[in-house]
Amino acid sequence: MERYFFSDLIDWVKSQRRKPLLLRGARQVGKTWLVEKLAREQFEFYLKVDFEENSELVSLFSGDLNPQKICSNLELRTGIDIIAGKTLLFFDEIHICPRVIIALRYFYEKMPDLHVIAAGSLLEFAFSEISFPVGRIQSMEVHPMNFSEFLLASNYGKAAEICNNQISEVSASIHEFLLEQLRIYWLVGGMPECINEYVTTKSLKKAAEVQDEICETYRLDFNKYKPKTDINCLNAVFSTIAANVGKQIKYTGLAIDFTIPTIKKAYESLLLARIAKKVKSLSNIGIPLDVYASDKKFKNIFLDIGLMNRVMGIDYNEALSHKNLLSIYRGQFAEQFVGQEFATATNNQLYYWSRDAKNSNAEIDYLMIFDGMIYPVEVKDGPSGKLRSLHLYRETYQPLWSVVFHAGQTDVLENEKIIFLPIYFAGAFARFGINSVPVIL
């Protein structure tokens, strides 16, 4: 399978200002696979130190963190040469040995020509135990595979090219084909093993079995969270956030029979594990958006749309036969997909607008910034007249353009400054911005 992220790794290998690389991301999004592919294609030697498989190697970092000494010990124990420019040194599951993060500083200072990568599925929990070496480490985030990568894996290279480049006009037949593939992607999701299973077998049932295994792995990880969190509360919150994508949440709504501090701790642990991503609420608009964001009101997207469906226990037959793609499960699939594509493309914090006024509540699904301008984004399938919240937002803040993702083709209401885009262009819109839309060029 091809991963667009791989080109970022190649750029890192060739960079003159390279630093040790910290790969972040949830379990089983493909971090180790990407590193091993990089080793095969770019290096003569590859030394992987997996602290989960070889816990005895933790002792190498208990005292002196001199990188030459660490490398000498690793060469003796493994028989693999560590040569700058020829060897890729990979530390995996480093949450088990947080001092590796500190050691990366000394690799940068004393062995700058050696290519070093570190990763861990529960990496964020390790940061509470060490002092992060700011300015000495480069960091990248690995996400589940996006819709374009799913198309590539399915051997639809031309379709993937359409969705991964600037937004373009497509024929009616291509439009229908992309919507049908999108429906399948919403069920399979973007976890690499799930996509590989579906592409190999063409069986949604087989892909769902892999999803179940991944979800069980996440639940087993709950015991490893630091500080320790109530397992029953974690399980409850895990299921609730999947079922409530697109809905404004209060902590009391995430679990029952637990105190708010316990629920909040469980929720924040799932954020650290990258299983969920918070979408922050704003009732007033200004730049930077985070200054105006509320700490009390928020929504979520799940790590992956396929895992979200599995945790919810959705009826696949209903999803496959539903005529209106964007109304499946009250529009939750669509809002999750757009948020997931936005998060993958930009790696930025996500925001939405929410107005709570007496007899006049309103909400905009997402807010995006391009060239210092804020654009409201809705995920809806209906004519302009049904976009009450969007019209209220426009009257209040007068944005240059508004964007609506829907199941139809590209269209523009010039007088209202509303652009309608096919939902499969969510990732392209996030990457290339408002000026990539052909109707306004």
Residue, then its C-alpha position, 0 to 999 in steps of 0.5 A: m500500500e502507498r502512504y502519502f506520509f512516506s514522502d515526508l519521511i523521505d524529505w526527513v532523510k534527505s534534510q540538511r537540518r535533520k533532527p531525531l524524529l519522533l513519530r506520534g499517532a494512535r496504535q496500528v495507524g502504520k508507524t512501524w510499517l512506514v519506518e520499516k519501508l523506509a529502512r528497506e528503501q533508503f538504508e543499508f542497515y536497520l536496527k529496531v529496538d522494540f521495548e515491548e519485545n525486549s524490555e531488558l534493553v530499558s537498562l541501557f537508558s537507566g544511567d549515562l545517556n551518551p549516544q556513542k555508548i548506547c550505540s556500542n552496547l546495541e551493536l554488541r547485543t544485536g550484531i548490527d552495525i550502526i553507521a551514520g548515513k547507512t543505518l536507520l536506528f529505530f526505537d519503538e514503543i518508547h512509552i515503556c522507556p521514556r528516557v529515550i526521549i531525553a536521549l534523543r537530545y544527545f543523539y542530535e548534539k553528538m551524533p547528528d549524522l545518524h538517522v534516528i526515529a522513535a515511536g510509541s502508541l502511548l507516547e503522549f503518556a510518557f511526556s508527563e514523566i520526562s522533560f521534553p528536549v524542545g528544539r532538539i527533536q522533530s515531530m510528525e503525526v501519523h493518521p489513519m489512511n485517508f480516502s485517497e489512500f483507500l482508493l490507491a490501495s483499491n487500485y483506483g489510481k486515477a480516482a485517488e489522483i482526483c481526490n488528492n489534488q486541487i478540486s476539479e470538475v468531474s463527470a456524473s459517472i465519476h461522481e457516482f463512482l466516487l460516492e459509492q467508493l466513499r460509502i465503502y470507505w465509511l464502513v472499512g475505515g482508514m486503519p491500514e490492516c482493515i483496508n488491506e483485509y478488505v482489498t484482499t478479500k472484498s469482504l466487509k465482514k472480514a474487515a469488521e473482524v480486524q476492526d474488532e481486534i483493534c478495538e480490543t487492543y485499545r481496550l487492553d491498553f487502558n491498563k497502561y494509561k498513566p496516571k491510572t484511570d478507572i477502567n469501567c469509566l474508560n470503557a463507557v467513555f470510549s463507546t460514548i464518544a464514538a456514538n456521539v460524533g457531531k454532537q455537543i458533549k458535556y462530561t456528564g453525558l460521557a458516562i453515568d455513575f461516575t464523578i465528573p473528575t473521573i469522567k474528565k480524566a478518562y476522556e483526556s486519557l483517550l485524547l492522549a491516546r489519539i483515540a478521539k480528537k476534541v473539536k473546540s466550540l466558539s460562540n464569538i469569532g476571532i483570530p487566533l481561534d483558540v483564544y475564543a474557544s470554550d473549555k466547557k463546550f466541545k464535540n469530538i471526532f473518533l480516530d477512524i470512521g471504520l472503528m467508530n462504526r464498529v464501536m457503535g454497532i452499526d447495521y452495515n446493510e442499512a448503511l449500504s442500502h441507504k439512498n441518502l449518503l449524508s443522512i446515514y445515522r443522522g449525518q454522523f458518518a458525514e461529519q466524522f469523515v469531513g473532520q477526519e479528512f481535515a485532521t489528516a490533511t492539516n494536523n491542526q486543532l479543529y473548531y466549530w461555531s455554536r450559538d446558544a440563544k433563547n429560542s435561537n440555537a445555531e451551529i456550524d460544523y467546522l471553521m477553517i482558516f486560509d490566508g488569515m480568513i475564517y470560512p464556515v463549513e457545513v456538512k449537509d445534503g439540502p438546498s440553501g434554504k435549509l441552511r439556517s445556521l449558515h445564513l445566521y453565521r453569514e449575517t453575523y460575521q459576513p465571511l468572504w465565502s461559505v462552504v457546504f459539503h454535500a452529495g451533489q456536484t460542485d456548485v456556487l450560489e454567487n449572490e449568497k457566496i456559498i460554495f457546494l462541494p462533493i464531500y469526497f473533496a474534503g481532504a483536497f479542500a483542507r490541503f489546497g484551500i478555498n482558492s483551489v475551488p474552480v468556480i471561484l478562480 
